[in-house]
Amino acid sequence: MLVLVLLEQQVIWHLSIPYERGKLVELADPSTLNEGLNVEEACIFMKIGLLCTQDKPKLRPSMSTVVKMLTGETDVDDEKIDKPGMLSEFMHGPERFV
């Protein structure tokens, strides 16, 4: 199980680095760019993923908010995106965030 958690953490960190540089589009498969990928929409989905993996669970959006962001009813608030922290939560337990 720890190997799976470590792998998930690596994927999340891989996503957060281009976000911090303002280059999420670099994560898109180049072949999809030629096939008409909606880059703006893809970046929104990646930002939502980062919001859902915030270090502190209380900073993560509710599922109803996620649905509203996915459907365009609510904007994705970039300022609320912080470093992902799923591994630190797993290693230190929920009491770390109280």
Helices and strands as residue ranges (DSSP letters): H 2-20, G 24-27, H 30-34, H 39-51, G 57-59, H 63-71, G 78-80, H 86-92, G 94-97
